[in-house]
Structure formats: structure tokens, C-alpha cells
Amino acid sequence: MTDKIVLEAQKRTLKGKKVKALRRQGFLPGIIYGRLAKNQIDPIAIQLDLHEASKTINKLTGSSLVTLKVDDKDYPVVLREAQKDVIYGTLKHVDFMAVSLTEKLQTAVPIELIGQAPAEISMAAVVVTGISELEIECLPQDMPERIEVDATVLVDIDSAIYVKDLDLPDTYEVLTDPEELIAGVTYVTIEEEEEEEEEDELAELFDEDMEPEVIEKGKKDEDLEEEED
């Protein structure tokens, strides 16, 4: 079971352009919006310690349930957006959505392949991946941070893993098409042969295109010679 994730924050009074001063002091501005106990809440401006919060936030997925402690109150939230500095990659602003623990929500959970496919070793094959996320519906406290898929079942060239093959808990409902491919196996040489065939076809087309140009040029030269005569 995933350990409880906790972040500490304080209500923020500085807003607008004054937030820059807050960042210089080592704080990360953010906001909370959403629902609590089936009731919509007014947005709450918050600030977090940039250094401490970054260590946790950078590891979160969109399906990570976080307990956000703001002063003397706890908010169950999920991370909705994390804005980063384009040059330094440091966090600039975070959006958290408060969620009701009694209402189901829909979310996309990252898929992570675990282990190495035996076909990669014994058959010089390569694993190709399909979808990278799984759409599910569940209560917030039942959301997995990621769904691990065992790649060691990919033993030969016909091996494949589809959504319908996953053995998942009944605490959430899968919304993704069960026929969607997650991972499969193919030969490396197939792609190489196709590339060689494409190169041969291009070479043939190039030769065919060149011949008429030479003939046409010859005709034009003859016409010019006749005109000169």
C-alpha cells in the first residue's frame, strides 16, 4: 500500500505581482480549488516551502492523493498543474484540486512496464509500447499512483499485453478500451528491411525521373541547334 503523502502549507496573503517577492524568499505559491464533502469551496491561495515541497511534488502523478495541511486544516487534494521555470526547471506555481473522499472521480494513471521481456534476450526482438496511461474511475483514496505491468510475460514474437489482460483490483473501474495495446514484441530486422526497401524504391524512382530529364534536355538542345542554323 502506498504511504500517505503529506505536504504542509500556509495561507498566502501576497498575490499578483507581489508573488515574485515571495519566490525570492524561498516560497512556492499555489492555490486550492475543488470540492470538500460534496460542497464546492472558494479558491484558497497558499504558499509552501519551495525546497521541501519540491522533493515531494516532483514525484507526484496526476493520481497521487495528497493530504495538504494548511494551517490547522487538512485538505485531501490531487495535483492538477505544476508550472516550472523554463530555464532552471524549478517550480513556480502549483494548483491542487480538493476532492471529496465519498465521490468517485475519473483520472488517468501512468502505466509502468516492470522487468525485461525474455524475447528481447532470446530472440533479438524489441518491445514496442502502446498506451502510456489507463483511464479509471474510483474513490480518491483508491487511486493508484501508477499501474505496474509485468514485461516478463513477453516471451516470444506473438506476445502482447492488452488492457483486458491486466489483473486489477475491483476498487476501480477501467474506462479505457480493453482492446488497447499496452506492449508487444516485434523483430528489429523487420524495420530495417522496410527501410532498405524504401531506399531501393526511392533509388528506382530517382533513376526513372532522371532519364526523361536527360532526353528532354537533348530535345531542347536539338531544337536550339536548328534555330541557330
Secondary structure, DSSP 8 states (H G I E B T S, - for coil): ----EEEEEEE----GGGHHHHHHTTEEEEEEEEEETTEEEEEEEEEEEHHHHHHHHTT--TT-EEEEEETTEEEEEEEEEEEE-TTT--EEEEEEEE--TTS-EEEEEEEEEES--HHHHHS-EEEEE--SEEEEEE-GGG--S-EEEEGGG--STT-EEEGGG----TTEEE-S-TT-EEEEEEEHHHHHHHHHHHHHHHHHHHHHHHHHHHHHHHHHHHHHHHHH-
